């Protein structure tokens, strides 16, 4: 169903006041039509009903995420009481309906954040040796030279600011902005897919960084190719110059004492920027070239600031593309061009990967026959997806 608001979309432009008024008008229209897809649950009584009749995929997801949280609680050097309080708080986030409707599907993001900030507490005896030579060698083999070294060979104050903006500012604020846009302008349940894809991309990325710790370009600039050890401090690389410009000690301290110092591969700066660009392209496809340009901008800035090799950047983007398209073709609703925001959706439709597979000709023929039979016995309308049982059975898979 298309927008039922009388507020003309063509008159909004980039005016934030008109945009807010349009969103509010669409919200009121959805409430008037009793659109259950956009209703929020305000219940504060904990419940376990979400965990009944879990699918096999949901059980696997819970097992993976539960294992990460248990590992983090084990390695954190805090008292048992504090660990118990953390576990209790996590339990409330996923059992209180008012909270669980947001945090339940954000568990992969929470697992990534917990693992990242506890990585520095993992015993050194558990960690593998740090690779110093593999990444620069791969850079030379694949691209003919150390691209980071080439780009960082000339620096200037204007270039420092151009590199700092995407790497030191947008990188941290971007995911929150994209998540808000997905919730507002994507179809209902789209934010679940964002949480899954964004969270698992980062979770897998941090896990790889623990299994294969590797030194960034700044290490080679400071120490050459001599062996690294976990007692070494990190470095802000080119971002240290920003501290000098602003007269503060921000990036130097934070990067020197980062939880993951030797986490060059894969680049999660690249992964996050690519994931943001993919989701923004899903929401606003006509601006896709601009989002792609932003990723290239971020790539340049990471190499200019000596934080990543180009090999790291491509690996991070591969992670992002992989998890985005898994979410898109498995659980992400189709975005309708005639729906301005989430309040305009009264039914959800999904990508039919089997039907659209050009190699699966026989299956497509049989499905076409089934559709014809269904058309002969029914109106052919899609089924509403506001049924609680349907939503609960897809737990952790949407």
C-alpha positions as CSV (number, residue, x, y, z in Angstrom):
1,X,0.0,0.0,0.0
2,X,1.4,3.4,-0.9
3,X,1.6,6.4,1.2
4,X,-1.9,7.6,2.5
5,X,-0.7,10.9,3.8
6,X,-1.8,14.0,2.1
7,X,1.7,15.6,2.7
8,X,3.3,15.9,-0.8
9,X,6.7,14.2,-1.0
10,X,7.8,16.5,-3.8
11,X,7.6,19.6,-1.5
12,X,10.0,18.2,1.1
13,X,13.3,18.6,-0.6
14,X,16.1,18.7,2.0
15,X,14.1,20.8,4.5
16,X,14.4,19.0,7.9
17,X,11.3,20.7,9.3
18,X,9.2,19.5,6.4
19,X,10.8,16.0,6.6
20,X,9.8,15.7,10.3
21,X,6.3,16.9,9.6
22,X,6.0,14.4,6.8
23,X,7.2,11.6,9.0
24,X,4.8,12.6,11.7
25,X,1.9,12.8,9.3
26,X,2.7,9.3,8.0
27,X,2.9,8.0,11.6
28,X,-0.6,9.4,12.4
29,X,-2.0,7.9,9.2
30,X,-0.6,4.5,10.1
31,X,-2.1,4.8,13.6
32,X,-5.4,5.7,12.1
33,X,-5.3,2.7,9.9
34,X,-4.3,0.5,12.8
35,X,-1.1,-0.6,11.1
36,X,0.2,-3.3,13.5
37,X,3.5,-3.6,11.6
38,X,4.8,-0.3,13.1
39,X,3.5,-0.8,16.6
40,X,6.1,-0.8,19.4
41,X,5.8,-3.0,22.5
42,X,5.7,-1.1,25.7
43,X,5.4,-4.1,28.1
44,X,8.1,-4.1,30.8
45,X,7.3,-7.6,32.3
46,X,10.2,-10.0,31.4
47,X,9.1,-13.0,29.2
48,X,10.7,-15.9,27.6
49,X,8.1,-16.4,24.9
50,X,10.6,-15.3,22.2
51,X,12.6,-18.4,22.9
52,X,9.9,-20.9,22.3
53,X,9.9,-23.1,19.2
54,X,13.3,-21.7,18.0
55,X,14.4,-22.7,14.5
56,X,17.7,-24.5,13.9
57,X,19.2,-21.2,12.6
58,X,18.1,-19.4,15.8
59,X,19.7,-22.1,18.0
60,X,22.9,-21.8,16.1
61,X,22.9,-18.0,16.5
62,X,22.2,-18.2,20.2
63,X,24.9,-20.7,20.7
64,X,27.5,-18.6,18.9
65,X,26.6,-15.4,20.7
66,X,26.2,-17.1,24.0
67,X,29.7,-18.6,23.7
68,X,31.1,-15.2,22.9
69,X,29.5,-13.6,26.0
70,X,30.6,-16.5,28.2
71,X,34.2,-16.2,26.9
72,X,34.2,-12.4,27.6
73,X,32.9,-12.9,31.1
74,X,35.5,-15.5,31.7
75,X,38.5,-13.4,30.7
76,X,37.3,-10.1,32.2
77,X,39.4,-9.5,35.4
78,X,36.4,-8.4,37.6
79,X,34.7,-9.9,40.6
80,X,32.1,-12.7,40.2
81,X,29.4,-10.3,41.5
82,X,30.1,-7.9,38.7
83,X,30.1,-10.7,36.2
84,X,26.7,-11.8,37.6
85,X,25.3,-8.3,37.3
86,X,26.5,-8.0,33.7
87,X,24.8,-11.3,32.9
88,X,21.6,-10.2,34.6
89,X,21.6,-6.9,32.7
90,X,22.1,-8.7,29.4
91,X,19.2,-11.0,30.4
92,X,16.9,-8.1,31.0
93,X,17.8,-6.5,27.6
94,X,16.6,-9.6,25.8
95,X,13.6,-10.6,28.0
96,X,11.8,-7.2,28.7
97,X,9.7,-6.6,25.6
98,X,10.2,-2.8,25.8
99,X,14.0,-3.4,25.5
100,X,14.1,-6.7,23.6
101,X,12.4,-5.4,20.5
102,X,15.6,-3.4,19.9
103,X,18.4,-5.3,21.7
104,X,17.3,-8.8,20.9
105,X,18.2,-8.5,17.3
106,X,21.2,-6.3,18.2
107,X,22.9,-9.2,20.1
108,X,25.6,-9.6,17.4
109,X,26.5,-6.0,17.8
110,X,26.7,-6.3,21.6
111,X,28.8,-9.5,21.3
112,X,31.2,-7.7,19.0
113,X,31.5,-4.7,21.4
114,X,32.1,-7.0,24.4
115,X,34.7,-9.1,22.5
116,X,36.6,-6.0,21.2
117,X,36.9,-4.2,24.5
118,X,37.9,-7.4,26.4
119,X,40.5,-8.5,23.8
120,X,43.2,-6.8,25.7
121,X,42.4,-9.0,28.7
122,X,43.0,-12.3,26.9
123,X,46.1,-13.9,28.3
124,X,49.1,-13.5,26.2
125,X,49.9,-17.2,26.4
126,X,46.7,-17.8,24.5
127,X,47.6,-15.5,21.6
128,X,49.5,-16.5,18.5
129,X,52.6,-14.7,17.3
130,X,52.2,-11.3,15.7
131,X,52.7,-11.2,11.9
132,X,54.9,-8.3,10.8
133,X,56.0,-9.4,7.3
134,X,52.9,-11.0,5.7
135,X,50.8,-8.0,5.0
136,X,53.5,-5.8,3.4
137,X,54.6,-8.8,1.4
138,X,51.0,-9.4,0.2
139,X,50.8,-5.7,-0.6
140,X,53.8,-5.9,-2.8
141,X,52.8,-9.2,-4.5
142,X,49.3,-8.1,-5.3
143,X,49.7,-4.4,-6.1
144,X,53.4,-4.1,-6.9
145,X,54.2,-1.7,-4.0
146,X,53.3,-0.7,-0.5
147,X,50.4,1.6,-1.3
148,X,50.1,2.9,2.2
149,X,53.8,3.9,2.2
150,X,53.3,5.6,-1.2
151,X,50.2,7.6,-0.1
152,X,51.8,8.6,3.2
153,X,55.1,9.7,1.7
154,X,53.7,13.3,1.3
155,X,51.7,14.8,4.1
156,X,50.3,18.3,4.7
157,X,47.9,20.0,7.1
158,X,45.0,20.2,4.5
159,X,45.4,16.5,3.6
160,X,45.5,15.6,7.3
161,X,42.1,17.2,7.8
162,X,40.6,15.6,4.7
163,X,41.8,12.2,5.9
164,X,40.7,12.8,9.5
165,X,37.1,13.6,8.8
166,X,36.0,10.1,7.5
167,X,38.5,8.1,9.7
168,X,38.2,10.0,13.0
169,X,34.7,11.4,12.9
170,X,32.3,9.8,10.4
171,X,33.5,6.3,11.2
172,X,32.2,6.5,14.8
173,X,29.0,8.4,14.1
174,X,28.1,6.8,10.8
175,X,26.6,3.5,12.1
176,X,24.2,5.2,14.5
177,X,23.0,7.5,11.7
178,X,22.6,4.7,9.3
179,X,20.7,2.6,11.9
180,X,18.3,5.5,12.5
181,X,17.8,5.9,8.7
182,X,17.1,2.2,8.3
183,X,14.5,2.2,11.1
184,X,12.8,5.3,9.7
185,X,13.0,4.8,5.9
186,X,13.3,1.1,5.6
187,X,10.4,-1.4,5.9
188,X,9.6,-2.8,9.3
189,X,12.0,-5.5,10.5
190,X,14.8,-4.1,8.3
191,X,16.7,-2.9,11.4
192,X,16.9,-6.5,12.5
193,X,18.8,-7.4,9.3
194,X,21.1,-4.3,9.8
195,X,21.9,-5.5,13.4
196,X,22.6,-9.0,12.2
197,X,24.8,-8.0,9.2
198,X,26.6,-5.2,11.0
199,X,27.2,-7.1,14.2
200,X,28.4,-10.4,12.6
201,X,30.7,-8.6,10.2
202,X,32.5,-6.9,13.1
203,X,32.3,-10.0,15.3
204,X,34.0,-12.2,12.7
205,X,36.5,-9.4,11.9
206,X,37.6,-9.1,15.6
207,X,37.8,-12.9,15.8
208,X,40.1,-13.0,12.8
209,X,42.2,-10.3,14.3
210,X,42.7,-12.4,17.4
211,X,43.6,-15.5,15.4
212,X,45.8,-13.7,12.9
213,X,47.3,-10.6,14.7
214,X,49.1,-8.4,12.2
215,X,51.0,-5.1,12.4
216,X,49.7,-2.0,10.6
217,X,51.8,0.2,8.4
218,X,52.7,2.6,11.3
219,X,54.5,-0.3,12.9
220,X,56.8,-0.8,9.9
221,X,57.4,3.0,9.9
222,X,58.5,2.9,13.5
223,X,60.2,-0.5,13.9
224,X,60.8,-1.8,10.4
225,X,60.3,-5.6,10.2
226,X,61.6,-6.5,13.6
227,X,59.4,-8.9,15.6
228,X,56.5,-7.4,17.6
229,X,55.2,-8.4,21.0
230,X,52.0,-7.8,23.0
231,X,53.8,-5.6,25.5
232,X,54.2,-2.9,22.8
233,X,52.0,0.2,22.8
234,X,49.9,1.2,19.8
235,X,50.3,4.3,17.7
236,X,47.8,6.8,16.3
237,X,49.8,7.0,13.1
238,X,48.9,10.1,11.1
239,X,46.1,10.9,13.5
240,X,48.7,11.9,16.1
241,X,49.2,15.1,14.0
242,X,45.5,16.0,14.7
243,X,46.2,16.1,18.4
244,X,48.9,18.6,17.7
245,X,46.6,20.8,15.6
246,X,43.8,20.8,18.3
247,X,46.2,20.9,21.3
248,X,44.6,17.8,22.9
249,X,45.7,14.3,23.7
250,X,42.8,12.3,22.2
251,X,43.9,9.9,19.5
252,X,47.4,9.4,20.8
253,X,46.2,8.0,24.2
254,X,43.3,6.1,22.8
255,X,45.2,4.3,20.0
256,X,48.3,3.7,22.2
257,X,46.1,1.8,24.7
258,X,43.6,0.3,22.3
259,X,42.2,-3.1,23.2
260,X,43.3,-4.5,19.8
261,X,46.7,-3.0,18.7
262,X,47.7,-5.5,16.1
263,X,44.4,-5.7,14.3
264,X,45.3,-4.5,10.9
265,X,43.7,-7.5,9.1
266,X,40.9,-7.2,8.2
267,X,40.2,-3.5,8.3
268,X,36.9,-2.9,10.1
269,X,37.1,0.8,9.2
270,X,36.8,-0.4,5.6
271,X,34.1,-3.0,6.6
272,X,32.0,-0.5,8.4
273,X,32.2,2.1,5.7
274,X,31.3,-0.5,3.1
275,X,28.4,-1.8,5.2
276,X,27.1,1.8,5.7
277,X,27.3,2.4,1.9
278,X,25.5,-0.8,1.1
279,X,22.6,0.0,3.5
280,X,22.4,3.6,2.4
281,X,22.3,2.3,-1.2
282,X,19.4,0.0,-0.2
283,X,17.5,2.9,1.2
284,X,18.4,5.6,-1.4
285,X,19.6,3.7,-4.5
286,X,19.9,6.8,-6.7
287,X,22.7,8.1,-4.5
288,X,24.8,4.9,-4.6
289,X,27.7,6.4,-6.6
290,X,28.2,9.0,-3.8
291,X,28.2,6.3,-1.2
292,X,30.8,4.3,-3.2
293,X,32.9,7.5,-3.4
294,X,32.8,7.8,0.4
295,X,34.2,4.2,0.7
296,X,37.1,5.2,-1.6
297,X,37.6,8.3,0.5
298,X,37.8,6.2,3.6
299,X,40.2,3.7,1.9
300,X,42.6,6.6,1.0
301,X,42.4,8.1,4.5
302,X,43.3,4.8,6.2
303,X,46.4,4.3,4.1
304,X,47.4,8.0,4.2
305,X,47.2,7.8,8.1
306,X,49.2,4.5,8.0
307,X,46.6,2.5,9.8
308,X,45.9,-0.2,7.1
309,X,47.3,-1.7,4.0
310,X,45.1,-1.9,0.9
311,X,45.0,-5.7,1.3
312,X,43.4,-5.1,4.7
313,X,40.8,-2.8,3.2
314,X,39.7,-5.2,0.5
315,X,39.3,-7.9,3.1
316,X,37.1,-5.7,5.3
317,X,34.9,-4.8,2.3
318,X,34.6,-8.5,1.4
319,X,33.3,-9.2,4.9
320,X,30.8,-6.4,4.6
321,X,29.5,-7.4,1.2
322,X,29.2,-11.0,2.3
323,X,27.1,-10.4,5.4
324,X,25.0,-7.7,3.8
325,X,23.9,-9.9,0.9
326,X,23.3,-12.9,3.2
327,X,20.9,-10.7,5.2
328,X,19.4,-9.2,2.1
329,X,18.5,-12.5,0.3
330,X,17.5,-14.4,3.5
331,X,15.6,-12.0,5.7
332,X,15.6,-8.4,4.5
333,X,12.1,-7.2,3.2
334,X,12.0,-5.6,-0.2
335,X,12.0,-1.8,-0.2
336,X,9.0,-0.4,-2.1
337,X,9.6,2.7,-4.2
338,X,6.1,4.0,-3.4
339,X,6.6,3.8,0.4
340,X,8.2,6.9,1.8
341,X,9.0,5.5,5.3
342,X,8.3,2.6,7.6
343,X,4.8,3.8,8.4
344,X,3.7,3.2,4.8
345,X,4.2,-0.6,4.9
346,X,1.2,-2.7,5.5
347,X,2.6,-5.9,4.1
348,X,6.2,-7.2,3.8
349,X,7.6,-8.9,0.7
350,X,10.9,-10.7,0.4
351,X,13.4,-11.6,-2.3
352,X,12.6,-15.0,-3.9
353,X,16.1,-16.2,-4.6
354,X,15.0,-19.6,-6.0
355,X,12.4,-18.1,-8.3
356,X,14.9,-15.6,-9.7
357,X,17.7,-18.1,-10.1
358,X,18.4,-18.2,-13.9
359,X,20.1,-21.6,-13.6
360,X,17.1,-23.3,-11.8
361,X,14.8,-23.5,-14.8
362,X,12.8,-26.5,-13.7
363,X,12.2,-25.2,-10.3
364,X,11.0,-21.9,-11.7
365,X,8.6,-23.7,-14.0
366,X,7.1,-25.7,-11.1
367,X,6.8,-22.5,-9.0
368,X,5.1,-20.7,-11.9
369,X,2.6,-23.6,-12.1
370,X,2.0,-23.4,-8.4
371,X,1.4,-19.6,-8.6
372,X,-1.1,-20.2,-11.4
373,X,-3.0,-22.7,-9.3
374,X,-3.0,-20.4,-6.4
375,X,-4.3,-17.5,-8.5
376,X,-7.2,-19.8,-9.6
377,X,-8.3,-20.4,-6.0
378,X,-7.5,-17.2,-4.3
379,X,-7.1,-13.4,-4.8
380,X,-3.3,-13.9,-5.0
381,X,-2.6,-11.2,-2.3
382,X,0.5,-11.6,-0.1
383,X,0.0,-12.6,3.5
384,X,0.4,-10.0,6.2
385,X,3.3,-10.5,8.5
386,X,2.0,-9.0,11.6
387,X,1.4,-12.4,13.2
388,X,3.3,-12.8,16.5
389,X,4.1,-16.5,15.9
390,X,5.7,-15.7,12.5
391,X,7.8,-12.9,14.0
392,X,8.9,-15.0,17.0
393,X,9.8,-18.1,14.9
394,X,12.2,-15.9,12.9
395,X,14.1,-14.9,16.0
396,X,17.7,-14.0,15.3
397,X,17.2,-14.7,11.6
398,X,15.7,-11.3,10.6
